[in-house]
Amino acid sequence: MKKVLAVLIAISAFSGLVYAQEKVQVLSTQELVSVCKLPASPESRSFCIGYTTAIYDTYLATRQPQRAKPFICVKQPAPPRDEIIGDFVKFAQANPQTADKPASGTVLGYLAMRFPCVRK
């Protein structure tokens, strides 16, 4: 029993090492723009909405208001998602230097430009 447990632990450690060395593919701005362009298939539209919503939700969930002032302030009622995504696609296409950058950073930059916070 001890030998089996030792083997399982060794396999687990080895597989963890393999996963740790695996390169994580980051979605580029160009890849996201390709998925988000209209007209989109239902699958592409769902992926685009889910991915961009997750970026914004992560911004909201991880922002530390005690340490950093907000830089994205969406006033309610917010514009329709399709309008925001369409404007993002136009923004990314007008800024080709972002094509190979991570999509999440480009989306956050676009949202900060589109929905700036009023400075007091």
Secondary structure, DSSP 8 states (H G I E B T S, - for coil): -HHHHHHHHHHHHHHHHHHHHS-----BHHHHHHHHSSS--HHHHHHHHHHHHHHHHHHHHH--TTTS--S----SS---HHHHHHHHHHHHHH-GGGTTSBHHHHHHHHHHHHS-----
